[in-house]
Amino acid sequence: MTIRHLDALFQPRAIALIGPAPGGSPIGEVLARNLLESGFKGPILPVDAARQAIRSVLTYASVADLPLTPDLAVIAAPAAEVPGLVAALGGRGCRAAVVISSGFGEDGDAAGLALRQAMLDAARPHLLRIVGPNCLGLMSPAAGLNASIAPRAPLPGSIAFLTQSGVVATSVLDWAAARGIGFSHVVSLGGMSDVDFGDLLDFLESDPHTRTILLYVEQLTAARKFLSAARIAARTKPVVVVKAGRGSDTGAAAPGDAAPSADAVYDAAFRRAGMLRVDTLDELFQAVATLSSGLRVRGNRLAIVTNGAGLGVIAADAVARSGARLADLGPGGPDGPGDRGGRGNPVDILAGADAGRYRAAIEAIHAGDAADAILVLNGPTALADRVAAAEAVAETPSVARRPLLTCWLGGDSALAPRRLFDTRRIATYETPERAIAAFVQLDEYRRNQELLMETPVAEGFAIDRARAEAIVAEALAEHRLVLTGPEALELLAAFAIPVIRTIVARTPVEACAAATAIGLPVALKILSRDITHKSDVGGVHLAIASLPMVRQAAEDMLDLVRQRAPEARIDGFIVQPMMRRGATELVLGISEDAIFGPVLSFGEGGTAAEVIGDHVVGLPPLNDVLARDMISRTRVSRLLAGYRDHPRADLAAVASTLVKLSQLAAELPAVTQLEINPLRADAEGVVALDARVVLRRPETVRPLPAIRPYPRRLAHAAVTKRGIAYDIRPIRPDDEAAIVDMLQRSSRDDVRLRFFAPRSDFGHSFAARLTQVDYDREMAFVALEPGSADISGVVRLIAAPDNDKGEFAVMVRSDLKGTGLGSLLMTEILRYARERGIGRVEGEVLRENTSMLRLVRSLGFTVQASADDSSVVHVATSAVPFTASEPEKK
């Protein structure tokens, strides 16, 4: 359940108040005051058997005695009474409740948890939605609603704030009121027994009162629902999140024995969803101010214009610390007027800089293409008018063409320039550090929005899945959960990951024979299913240059390993060729998070990988763009790019390995943990030298991937009733050009009928919306003639968050109309709706689109006139099982 009945939370027609009477409890007093004095226009119905009135409002002895049905109930009764109250409210037709009460197992006690379940069981038959329990409540200024125990009401505004902490909610309200910041809604979710972040993000995505969404998150539950909702919301509105617990997380960031830290996984999830994560409440509202200004950047190159060299140095230092870059403005940099124009970056236009000098410097930077944004600094001097300089900055053409950030330092003399910038909607900050932090936020938001638009598709590598599954099955048949080193490398090879040649030797004598076959020098490693880190027990010997040395090293290794790991079973030795020097060692891994499912890790490898700690985390599935973004966030990426005498590595091969590992995570759910360490990368490519793979017990259930991967299984061949064959498959991001080609090859009238308006511009942003979909919420099938890359037709279904209905759209290329392809595509999407459990498929059709209306009627759709638009009709059908006449699926 997601947005069903959430309108009752934010736009109730009547409200029931149930809880301790005012005077008997501080909670009751505050709750009654807030609710009754908030300006709500509808009736508020207190339920209190002991009193006749509360604050001059008549009370009712029970829910059954209420004269009308409330849409929303606010409950602060003792926990033991809540399940019965919820059942009574649901029986009356109440659609939502805010449960302020605590005592529902917050500390894990069995009795409280049983009450929590009883409350949910009472609500379920009536589809009654519950916010809480143990929450502050909710506030919606637009509706005059304050159903909370907050000490103050929020100012009206366009920011929605969702929080798991009541104390954080009250602190934010206090902080925001002092700064004149208003809210569309404030919701304290408390225990999230029912309504959670995913539900509210789905609702707020289309809420007309909300322009920006803020989250304070302590822990998520339904990761896939959250990410699907967040990805949809973040496409239309800035979503900024503070996640608590960054400092208390003691998990490791690297793959291997320790799973990635929970905080690192949250970071990856927020980034992938297109949200911006910040660390403090102050940064939260700074981000809102910056993003709400409409500023957007295309990179991280910053140009700085200043009227003081010292300010420029401070700003440049802040840029260096932030990870952003100073724009390279060329050897001389832009010159201001006169002989002493600023040089380089920062551009120092000197203390006497007037309006003209500021204007000239900014326009000179804007004339080039070296900077992604400009930060203009001004310190107080007696040599120039600060307001006039601000006026000149505000009027420069670059304000409209390139992001401009300003910082007028000082006290009283800076107030008028800052007010001027505010009235012109130009971002302004009190210190250079805050301005640069805002620029970094803009760049991070840009990167995350770009990742949001990526929809990874299996790359079609030559995978030997049968061999991989056989390796896993063989180990599980022997009741082994850890693959041997050779088995692990063979598993990687089955997924087209290059691995080092490996020979298993049972004895020192066999090790010599293996070394002869491989060629000296060789590396010798112990083979044991019980030893994870071979080097820790003396189980690795490198660069052995002669056969006598191979035998001696094997015998010494046996003695040493038996001393250091006496319980370990020794199965023999691994013999591998020595690799030449000069490569970068990397570590790649798969592990599992309890909330987000499988996660990927990447970073600097080698025996000291966990000590160095240069690792990042990402969520599968990946494509090349997402893999390269992961790589770029590590320090070792600079080595991969080449440094002095360290040659550049084949970055494409490294990224490809990450993508293949992502595919392995999707294709082999039996793998619960995998580590490649090291993966050797140089100019000639990559090769895995060692790997460790841990399998799950057959009886355990794998957590679902947080992001649904490309559904390859839905690709198939189909035949129209006229016998024309097509390949049907889910749409992919790389179909963008083919979709545009299909639209351009269709008549203008057909395009108008599909999009309800004339359209001839099919640019990237428009085409991306058609081809980049979240497969957990939306499906689009394309039809292609066998062997062709041209798209003949496309059908789409967007499921409602509740999955109870979906809206369809279909289009066939104009030259193929009347061939039966439209009927085939509609049947395919109805089949999909049936399999997904979507009960009703509906859509809007222009009344003049008679061919489309004939088609849907033939498929059993009902057709009704639209109440809002006489030119449109509403068509709908249930996704019922098909008859034998449905087109053949092969």
N, C-alpha and C positions, 0 to 999 in steps of 0.2 A: 504494500500500500504506500502511495506517495502523496500526491496533492489532493486526493479525495477529501472533501469537507474542510480543507484548510481555509476556504473563504469564510467559514464560520468563526475562525479565529480572528480575522482581521476586519470583517464586515458583518458582525452579528446584528440581527434585528432586535434581539432581546437577550438579556444575560441573567443567569441565576447566580446568586452569591451564597455559598454554603460554607459555614465554618464557625469558629469560635466567635461569640458575640463581642462587639466592642465593649471595652471595660473589663472583660474577662481575660483578654489576651492582647498583648501588643500587636501581634500579627493581625488579629481580627480588627483592631482599631485602625491600623494603617491601611489594611486592605479595603475596608468599608469607606474610609475617607478618600482614598485614591480613586476608587471606582465610582463613587457617588458624586465626586466633585470634579471629574475629569472632563465634563461637557458632553458625555455620551447622550445622543438624542433619543435613543430607544428606552424601553422600560427595563429597569433593574429590579430583580425579584429576589429579595433576601429570604433564605429558608432558615428559620430558627423557631423551634417549638417552645422556647422558654420566654420569648419576648414578643410583644405586639408590633414593635416598630424599631427600626435602626435608623438613626439620623432623620427621623420623621418620615421614613419610608415604611409602609406596611409590610410585615413579614408574613410568611406562610409556614405552617407547621411541618410540612413535608413536601417532597417533590411531587407527590400525587395531588397535592392541594394547589399547585400553581395554576393560575387562571389561563395561562397560555404556554406554549412550548418554547423554551429558550433555545437559541442556536448554540450558545456558549455557556458553560458553567465554570465558575471559579471556585475551587474547593480548597479549604484549609481545615477540614475536619480531621479528627484523629485518624491515623492510618487504618485502624481496624474497621472504621466505618466506610472507608472510601469504596471498596468493591461493591457494597450494597447500594451506595449512592450512584455509582456509575451505571449499575444495572437499571436502577429506577430511572435515571436520566435517559439512558438509551431507549428504554421502553416508552418514554414520552416522546421520543423523536429528536432529542438533543443531539447535535452533530459533533461537538468538540468540548473538551474540558481542559482547564489549566489546573494541575494539581500542585498546590503550594506545599502541601503536607510532606513531612519526612517520615522515616520509619519503614522504608521499603527495601531494606537490605543494603543500605549504603555502605555498611561495614562488613557485608558478606554474611550476616546472620541468617540462619535458615528461615526463621519465622517471618522476618521482613521480606525475604525473597519470595516466600509463599504468598504473602499479601500482594506483592507486585504482580505475580502471575495471576492471582485471583482477579485483580483489577483489570488486567489485559483480557482475561477470559470473559469478564462481564461486558467489556466494551466490544469485543469482536463480533457478536451476532448483529449488532446495530451499526457497525462500521463507525463507531464513535472514536474520534481522534483524541489522543492525550498528549499534552505538553507537560513534561516533568516525569516523575514527581520530584520533590525536593528542589524546587526552582523559585526564582524571584518572581516569575510571571512574565507577562508581555505588555507592551505599550505600543499604541498605534495612533499618533497624534492626528492623522488625517481623519480618523473615525471618532476622535474624542474619547479614545479608549485607554484607560490605565488600569489594567487588571494585574497589578503587581503590588509588592510591598516595598518598592523603591522609595527612598526619602524625598525624591524630587522627580517631576515629570520631564521628559525630554522636550526640547524645542522642536517645532515642526521643521522638516527638511527632506532631503532626498537620499539620505544614507540609511541603509538597513544594517543593523548590528545584531549578529547572532553569537551567543556566548554560552559556554557551559558553566560559567562561574557567575553567581549572583554578585559577589563582591567586586569582580571586575566590571560587571555591568554598572553598578552604582558609582564606581570610581570613574568610569568613562563618562557617565552622564554628568558628573560634577565637573570633570575636566572640560568636556565639550561646552557646557553652559557658560563657563567663564570665557570661552573663546567665540561664543555665538554660533556654535555648530549645531545643526538640527538633524533630526532623524525622521525617516518614513515609518520605520518599525524598529523596536528593540525587543528581542526575544531571548529569555533565559531558558535554556533547554533542560537544565538539571540532569536528571538520571536518564533521559532519552529512552524511556521505556517503549515509546512508539514514535512520535514525531522526532526526526533527527535532522542533521545538517542537509542531507541529500533531499529530503522532502521540502525543506524551506528554500533551498536553492532552486528547486524546480518551480516553486510558487513565485519566488521573487524575480526569476528570469523574465517573466511577462508582466510583472507588477508595474503599472504606470506611475506609481508614486516613488519608485526606487530607481536611482541612477547609479549608485555604487553600493557594493555589498562588502561588509567587514565581518570577519570571523575571528573569534577567540576560541581556539581548539585545545582541548586537553587530550582527548583520545577519540578516534573514530571507531565505528563498528562495521557497518556495511560498506566496505571499500569500493566495490564495483558500482553500487548505487551512487555513492558520494561522487566518484570520479565522473560518471556519466552525467550527473546533474551539474557538477562544477564545470565540465568541459562545455556544456551547452550554455550555462550562465555566463562563463568567461568570454564567450564569443560576442556577447552583446553588451556586457557591462564590466567595468573593472571589479575584480574580486581580490581583496587584500586580506591576508591571514596572519595572525599571530598564533604560533604554536608553542604552548608552554612545555617546559621540561627539557629544553635543549641542554642545560647545564647538568641535569641530574641523570642523563642517559649515560650508562656506563658500558654499553655494548661497543664492540669493535667496528670499525668502518671497513676493515678488509674482509675478503672472503676467506673461506677455509674453515677451521674448527669453530671459530666464533662467527655468528651471523652478523651482517651489517647492523649498525646501530639503528634502533627504531627511529631516531631523529633523522638520520640520513635517508631512511626510506620515506618518511614524511616529506622531506625536502624534495626528493625525486617526484613524489606524487603531486605535490603542489605545482612544481615546475611543469610537469607533463600536462596538468590541467589548465595551464595558461594563467594561473594565479600568481600574485606577487606575495612572497613571504617576507615579513619584517620581524624584527626582534623585540621591539618595545611598543608600548601604546603611543608614545610620542611619534615614533616612526610611522605608526599606523595612520595617524591623521595627517602627517606630512605627506605620506603617499597619496592619501585621498585628495589633498589640496593640489598636488602636482598632477595627478592623473585627471582630476576634474577640470583642470585648466585646458585640457585638450592637447597638451604637449605630447608629441610622439617623436622618438628618435629612430634613426636607421643604423646606428652603430655607436661605438664607445669612444670616438675621437672628439675631444673637447678643446675648443679654442678659448683663451682667456684674454679679456681686454681689461686693463687696470690703469688707474691714475697714480699708482704707487708701486715701486719695485718690491717693497716688503710685502704688500698684499699679494702680489703675483707669486712670490716665493712660497708664502703660506698656502695659497691655492694649489700651486704645483705640487707641493709636498702632499697635500690632501688627495690629489689625483693619484699620485704614486701609491699611497697607502690603500686607496680604494680598489685598485685593479683596473681602473679606466686608463685611457691613454691621452696624453697631450697630442693634439693634432700637429702633424708635421706641415708647417706653413711655408716651407722652403727656406733657402739659405738666408734670405733677408726678412721674410715675413712681410705682412702688409704694412705700408707706411701711412702714417697720418700726415696731415698737411704740415708744411714747414720742414726745416732741415733736421729736426730732432724727432722725427716720427719713430714710433715703437718698432723694435726689431724682434724677430723670433716669436716664441710662444712660451710664457705669456707675452702679450703685446703691451708694453709699457708706454702709454701716451703722456706720461709725466704729470706732475702735480697741478700744473696750470691748465690741464685739459678742459676745454670748453665744449659746448654742444657740438660745434662743427668737427672738432677733433674726434669725439666719440662716434659721430655719424660716419666720418670718413673711415675710421678703423673697422667698424662693423661692416660697412659696405664692401671694403676691400676683402675681408674674410669671406663674405657672402659671394663675391665674384668668383672665387675658386671653389673647389670641391674637396678640400682637405679636411673639413670639420663637419661633424654631425650635429653639433650644437655650439652655442656661444654663451659663455658666462661673462657678464659685464660687472666689474667691480668698481665701486666709488668710495673713496675715503674722504672725510671732511677736510677741506683746505680753505684758506682765505682768498684763493686766487681764482675761483670759478664758482658760478651759480649752480648748485646741486640740482635744483628743480629744473632749470633749463636743460641741464645735461640729461636728466631723466626724460624730459619731453622729447629730446632728440632721439634717445634710444627707443622710446615707445613708437616713434614715427618712422623708424627705419624700415625699408621694405622687407628686410630679413625677418621681421617679426611674423609676417604671414608665410614666409617660405622656409625658414629654418628655425628650429626651437631656440628660444632665447630665454636665459635665466639671468636674473639680476640680483645684486647684493649691494645695497647702499648701507654702509656701516655707520654706526654712531647712535646717538640718542635723539634729541629733539630735532636736529637738522635733517635727520633721515625720515622723519614721520611723513612729511608732505610727499617726498618722492615715492615712498612705499604705498601711500594711499593712491597716488596717481597710477602706479603699476597695477594695484588691485582693481581700480575702476576700468583699466584697459585690459583686464584679464591676462596680465603678463606675470609669470611666476616670479616672486621676489622672496628673498630669504635674509635673515638677520646676520648670518655669518657665512664666509666662504665654505666652511666645512659642511654646513647644512645644504647649501646650494649644490655642492658636489655630491653629497649623499643622495639628493633628489635626482641628479643626473644618473647616478649609478642605478637607482630604482627604475628610472625610465628605460635604461638599457636592459636591465634584467627583465623588466616587463615585456620589452620588445622580443627578447630571446624566447621567453616563455610563450608568448603569443605565436611566435613562429613554430615552436614545437607543438603547440596545440593544433596547428593546421596539418601536422604530419599524421598520416594514416598508414602505418607500416603494412606491407604486403609481403608474403613469403616470396623470396627472390628466385625461387626455382633452381636452387643449387642441386647438383647431382647427388642426392642423398640416398644412401642405402639403408632405408628405414628397417627393412627386414633383418639385416645383419645387426643393427643396433638393438632391435628388440630381442634378437636371439642371444646376444651377450648378456642382456639384463635377465632374460628368462633363465639362462644357464646358471647365473650366480644365485638367483632366488631359489632355484631348484636344489642347490647345494646349501641352502639356508645361510647364504652370505649376503650381507648388506653393504659390503665395501668391495669394489672391484680391485683386482690387482693392477699394478702400474701398466703392464702390457695391455690388459683388457681395457683400461681407461683410455689409453692412446688409440686402441682399435675403435672404441666407441666414437672418439673425436673424428677419426678418419672416415667413419661412416657418414659423418655430417660435413664432409669435404673440408675439414680443418687439417692443414698440413701437419704431419707429425714426424718426429725423428725416427730413423730406422732403428728397430729394437730387436735384439735376440735374447731369448731367455736361456740361461745356462743353469744346470742343476748343481754342478760341482766346479771346483777350481779348474779342473782339466777341460771341462766343457767351455768354461769362460775363455780359456786360451784359444780353443777352436773358433769360438764366436768372434774373438778379436782378430783372428786370421781372416775370417770371412768378411769382416767389416773393413779392416785395414787400420793399422796403427796411426796415430795414438787413439786411445779409446777412453770412455768413461765407464766406470764400474759402480753399480749400485746394488744394495741389498734388495732382495725380493721377499717381502713379508706382508701378509694380509693384516698383521697386527701393528705395524709400524707406520705412523703417519708421516713424521718428519725424519727422513733417513739421515740427514746430516747431524741431527741431535744425538744419534747413537753411534756415530762413526760409520754410517752406512753409505758413504759416497767417497769415491776416489777418482780424481780427474787427471787427464793428460798422462795416461800410462803409456810409455813409449816402447816397451819391449814385452815379448811373451813371458819371459821369466818374471818380469815385474807384475804382469797381470796375475800370474798364479800366486805370487807372494802376497799381492794386495788382496786377493780373494781369501786366502787362508788367514791373513791378519784381520780382515774384516769380520770373518766368522767368529774369531776369538773375541774381538772387541764388542760386537753386537750381543754375543751371549753374555758378556759381563754386564753390559749396560741395560739390556732388555731380556733378562733370563726367561721370562714367560712367553716371549714372542715366538711364534712359529716361523721358521725360516724355510722358504720354498726354493731358494737358490739365488741367482744373480741376474741383473739386467746389464747387458753390454750394449753400449751405444757409441757412435763415432763422436769424436771431439769436434766441436764447432769452432770456426775461426773467431778471433776476437773482433771487437768493434761494434757488436750489436747491442741493442737496448733490451734489457730483460723486463718483461711485463707479467702481471698476474691478472687473470680473468676468472670470474666465478659465477656460479649460480647458488643461491641459497633461498630460504623461504622465510617470509614474515607472516606472523600469525594473522595479521589484518589484511595485508596487501598481496599475499600469496608469493609466487616466485619473483625474485629480484635478481638483478645482474650487478656485478662489481667489476671495476677496472682500475688499474693503477700500476705503479712501479713494482716490479717483481724482484725475485731473488730471495736469498735466505733471510734477509733483513726486512722483508716487505712489511711485516706487521709492526716493526719498530719505526720504520720510516713513515708509515701511515699516509701515504699519498694515494688515496683511493676515492672513487666516486661511485655512486649507486644510481641505477636506472631501472625503470620498469619495462619488462617486455610487453608487447613485441617492439622490435627496433627496425628501422631502416637505416640507410647510409647516413642520412642527415642527423638522425637521433644518435647514432653511434658516434659520429664525429663530434657532436656536442658533448657527449660524455667524455670523450678523450680530451677535448679542449679545456675541460675544467680541472685537469690534473697538472701538477708541476712537470711530470715526465713528458708531457706533450711538447715542451720546449726542446727536449733532447730529440724527440722523434722528428721535429722540424729541422734538425741539424744545428750544430753549435760548434764553431771553431773547427777542430779536427775531428769532431764527431759527425759522421755522415748522416744525411737525411734518411729516414726510414721510409718504407713503402706504406704510407698512411692509409691508402686504399685497402691494402691487405689487412692491416690492423682493424679497420672499421668493418671489413667483411667478416673477420673472425668473430667480432662482437655480434654481428647480425646472425651469423650461423649459430652461435651459442644461444641467442635469443630464440631461434627456431628450435633448437634442441630442447629448451625449456618448455616450449609449447607442445612439441611432438612426443616427448618422453616424460609423462607425468610420474613415472616410477623413480626418476632421478630427483632426489630431495636436496642434494648438495654436490657441487662440482667445483674443482679448482684446477686451473692450468697455471702452473708455476714451476719454471718460467716459460712464457711464450717469448721466443727470441725474434726480434724485429730488426731488420736492416734494409738496405736499399733493394735487396733481391726478394724480399717478401718476409713471411713469418714461418716459424716452425715451433710446434709444442714439444718441449723436451721432457716434461713430466706432468702427470695429472693424477688427481684423486677424485673418485666418484663414490658417493654414498647413496644407496637406494632406500626407499621407504619400505616399511613392512607391508606386506600385501593387504593386511586388514585395515590399514590406516587410510584416511581420506585426504586427498590433496586439497589445500585451500585454492579456491578459484583465482586465476589471474585477475588483477584489479582492472585491467583493460582487456576487453574482449579482442582476441586476435582476428585477423582476416579470416572469414569463414570459407576456407577453400572447399570444404565438403559440399557446399551448396552449388558448386559448379557442375553442370551436366549438359547433356545434349537433349534437345526437344524437337518435336515436329508439329507443325501447324496442321489444322484439319485438311488443308490443301496439299499436305505432303512435303512442305518446304522445311528443310532442316536448319536449325540454329544452335549455336553454342550459347548457353545461358550461364552467366556467372555474376557474383556480386561486383559492384562497381569498385574501381581502384583509383587512387589519386592520379596515377599516370594515365588515366583515361581523359584527362582534361582536354588535350588537343583533339581527341576523337569526338568528345561531346560537342565542342565548339564546331567541329567540321559537320557533325550531324545537324546542328541548328542552322548553320550557314547554307546547307544543302536543302533545307526545308523552306517552304513558302512563308512569307511574312504573316499571312493569315493564320497558318498553323501555329507559328510561334506565338502570335497574339492569343489564340485560343488556349494555348498551354499556360501562358504566364499572365493572362488576363489584361495584358497591355502590350502595345507595340514595343518591340525591342530589336535593335540591330547591333548594339554594342555587347559583345560577349567577352569582356576582359577577364583578367586573371581572377580578381576577387569574386566575380559572378560565377565563373566556371568552378572555382575552388569550393564554393558553397554546394555545388551539385555533385562534386566528386569526392570530397573529403568528409566522410560520415563516421559517426560513432556507431559501430555495428551492434552495440547493446541497445540502442534506442531507434535506430533507423536502418532501413535496408533499401538498396536500389539494385535492381538487376538490369544488366545490359544484355542485348541480343546481338550476336555477331554471326555473320555467315561463316561456316567452317573454313578455317585457314585465313580469314581476313581480320585485319585490325580495325576495320571501319565498323562503327556502331550503327545498327539498323533501327534500334528502338531502346527505350529505357522506361522502366516502371519503378515507382518509389513508394515506400510506406513509412510514415513517421508515427511511431507508437506514442500514445499518451503515457505520461509517467506511471499511471496506474496499470498500464497494459490492458485496459478494458476495451480500448478502441484504438484505431489508427486511421490516419488520413492518407489517401493514396493520390498519386498523380501519374499519368502515363503519356508517352508521346512516341509516335512512330514517324520515321523519316518520310517526308511527303511523297517521294516516289514509290514508297512501299505500302502506302495506305490501300486498304481493300484486299490485302493478301492473307489476312488471318493473323498477322503478327500481333496486332493490338489485343485480340482475344487470347492469344497464347500468353502474352505478358501479364494480362490481368489474371488469368488462371494461375500463373506462377506466383503472383503476389498474394492471391487468396490462399493458395496452398501454404505459403510461408506463414501467413497470419494464423492459419489453423494450427500449424506446428508450434508456433510461439504461444498459443493460447490466447491470442487477441480475439475477443468475442465479436467485435463489430468493426467493419471497414466502411469508411465514409469519405466523401469528398464534395467539392464544389465544382460545378460545371456551368459554363456560360449557356444560357438558354438557346442561343443560336447554334451551339455545337451539336447539331442533330445526329451526326455520325457517332459521337461519343455517347449520347443518350441512348441510341439504339443498342450500342454495345453493352452498356451496363444493364439495360433492361433485359437483354438476352441472358445475362449472368445472374439474374434474380434480384437486382438492386431495386429498391423503391425510389421514386422520384417525387420530391416535394418542392414547392416554391419556397424561396428564401424569404424570411420575414424582414430582412434588412435591405435587400437589393432585388428589384424586380427583374434584373438582367441575369440573375444567377439562380440555379436550382441546386438543392441539396440531394445527394444520392447516398444510399446506405444499404448495406446488407450484412448479415451475420456470416462469419467465416465457417460455414457448415461443411461437413464432409461432402466431397464431390461424387458425382455419379460416374458411371463407366465411360461417359462421353468426354471426360476431360482429356486434353491433349496428352500425348504419350511423353513420358519422362524416361530417358534412357541413361 
